[in-house]
Amino acid sequence: MPMLDDAALDQIFRTARTYNGYTDATVSRDDVRAIWDLMKWAPTSANQMPARMIWCTTDAAKAKLADCVSAQNAPKILKAPVSVIIGMDRDFHEHLPTLFPHVDAKAWFDGNAELRAASAFRNSSLQGAYFIIAARALGLDMGPMSGFDGGKIDTAFFAETPSVTVNFISTLGHGDPATIFDRSPRPDFETFNTIV
Ligand SMILES: Cc1cc2nc3c(=O)[nH]c(=O)nc-3n(C[C@H](O)[C@H](O)[C@H](O)COP(=O)(O)O)c2cc1C
């Protein structure tokens, strides 16, 4: 497999930033679909794919979400072209006969709510990261956030699907460089790594 070139690595990692605001450039429904159509190929355990994404594109949907987040985050949600909820379905196992047909993987999770909750959190977090990488790979920017009232988001957006709860949220658009802070440090390998 060939290595990506430096421009691609910069775009996805080294010069990519977390944005607090965006230009007026629009994000289309096709853009949103393209993100999903890329990120869906990345791995989750037993292909569980527990993430349930809600893409808030209208002013009304963004206002509903902004009402559930911290005062600092609310204006970002309202102004972003798209604001995204990355939810997680603790009943993801109901889909395993389709998503992982090789074996009866649903049986591993039937009756084990604790295992399902841990798996949903682990794999939807991964999918949230894949969302970030896919958006950047497609030339978009985002700003993930955990400053919100999860209970309020669950009531506002997942009342009809009680097995789904929010993991984290994000804005999405074409980043405005005027809205970023100075880059925080990223330690060298030795600081947080051990090779044994
Ligand atoms: C899961 C997650 C939650 C975050 N929550 C918030 C938040 O609530 N509000 C905020 O302003 N930034 C939030 N951030 C942004 C981080 O502070 C930012 O991504 C980090 O400092 C790296 O910034 P950089 O990508 O520009 O280097 C969050 C980031 C992540 C990944």
The ligand as an SDF file (V2000), in Angstrom:
LIG
                    3D

 31 33  0  0  0  0  0  0  0  0999 V2000
  -14.4130   14.9680   22.0280 C   0  0  0  0  0  0  0  0  0  0  0  0
  -14.0380   16.4340   21.9870 C   0  0  0  0  0  0  0  0  0  0  0  0
  -14.7360   17.3290   22.7530 C   0  0  0  0  0  0  0  0  0  0  0  0
  -14.4330   18.6980   22.6960 C   0  0  0  0  0  0  0  0  0  0  0  0
  -15.2290   19.5810   23.3880 N   0  0  0  0  0  0  0  0  0  0  0  0
  -15.0800   20.9060   23.1530 C   0  0  0  0  0  0  0  0  0  0  0  0
  -16.0270   21.8330   23.6590 C   0  0  0  0  0  0  0  0  0  0  0  0
  -17.0070   21.4830   24.3150 O   0  0  0  0  0  0  0  0  0  0  0  0
  -15.8470   23.1610   23.3870 N   0  0  0  0  0  0  0  0  0  0  0  0
  -14.7710   23.5920   22.6440 C   0  0  0  0  0  0  0  0  0  0  0  0
  -14.6520   24.8000   22.4250 O   0  0  0  0  0  0  0  0  0  0  0  0
  -13.8660   22.7180   22.1450 N   0  0  0  0  0  0  0  0  0  0  0  0
  -13.9920   21.4060   22.3680 C   0  0  0  0  0  0  0  0  0  0  0  0
  -13.1080   20.4970   21.8150 N   0  0  0  0  0  0  0  0  0  0  0  0
  -11.9890   21.0090   20.9870 C   0  0  0  0  0  0  0  0  0  0  0  0
  -10.5970   20.6290   21.5130 C   0  0  0  0  0  0  0  0  0  0  0  0
  -10.2030   21.4740   22.5470 O   0  0  0  0  0  0  0  0  0  0  0  0
   -9.6210   20.6970   20.3250 C   0  0  0  0  0  0  0  0  0  0  0  0
  -10.0280   19.7420   19.3720 O   0  0  0  0  0  0  0  0  0  0  0  0
   -8.1840   20.4080   20.7380 C   0  0  0  0  0  0  0  0  0  0  0  0
   -7.7100   21.3880   21.6110 O   0  0  0  0  0  0  0  0  0  0  0  0
   -7.2660   20.3240   19.5380 C   0  0  0  0  0  0  0  0  0  0  0  0
   -7.3080   21.5080   18.7690 O   0  0  0  0  0  0  0  0  0  0  0  0
   -6.5870   21.5690   17.3430 P   0  0  0  0  0  0  0  0  0  0  0  0
   -7.2310   20.4900   16.5090 O   0  0  0  0  0  0  0  0  0  0  0  0
   -6.9090   22.9240   16.8000 O   0  0  0  0  0  0  0  0  0  0  0  0
   -5.1480   21.3370   17.5440 O   0  0  0  0  0  0  0  0  0  0  0  0
  -13.3660   19.1450   21.8910 C   0  0  0  0  0  0  0  0  0  0  0  0
  -12.6360   18.2160   21.1200 C   0  0  0  0  0  0  0  0  0  0  0  0
  -12.9640   16.8790   21.1570 C   0  0  0  0  0  0  0  0  0  0  0  0
  -12.1940   15.9060   20.2910 C   0  0  0  0  0  0  0  0  0  0  0  0
  1  2  1  0
  2  3  1  0
  2 30  2  0
  3  4  2  0
  4  5  1  0
  4 28  1  0
  5  6  2  0
  6  7  1  0
  6 13  1  0
  7  8  2  0
  7  9  1  0
  9 10  1  0
 10 11  2  0
 10 12  1  0
 12 13  2  0
 13 14  1  0
 14 15  1  0
 14 28  1  0
 15 16  1  0
 16 17  1  0
 16 18  1  0
 18 19  1  0
 18 20  1  0
 20 21  1  0
 20 22  1  0
 22 23  1  0
 23 24  1  0
 24 25  2  0
 24 26  1  0
 24 27  1  0
 28 29  2  0
 29 30  1  0
 30 31  1  0
M  END
$$$$
